[in-house]
Amino acid sequence: MDGFNAHEWEKATNAARIEHCRMAAREAEAFAEMASIELRPVYTELATSWKVLAAEIEQAMNVAVKNG
């Protein structure tokens, strides 16, 4: 996926969604390193949100596999 597109997100596999979230988190962390002191916490929080989303998708995927 390139950027965020809700239509593509809907069609994506959970694995692709997790990878997209992790990539977005890495990008946000990179922006945080380059950002002004005022914006750094915003990018850091954004990175954390992407990581949490990836973890939640992964957990839901694991539960679905476990429950067959």
C-alpha positions, 0 to 999 in steps of 0.5 A: 500500500502506498499511503493510506487508502480506506478502500485498499485497507478493506481489501488488504490481508491482515498481514498486509495491514500489520506491515503497513502499520509498522511501516507507518510507525517507522516513518512517524519515528523518522519524522519525530527525529527530524521534527521541531521540539513542538512537533516531536511528541505528536509524531512520537504519539502517532508512531505509538498509535500505529504500533498499537494498531499493528499489535491489535490486528495481530492479536485478533488474527492470532485469536481467529486462528486459535478459534479456527 
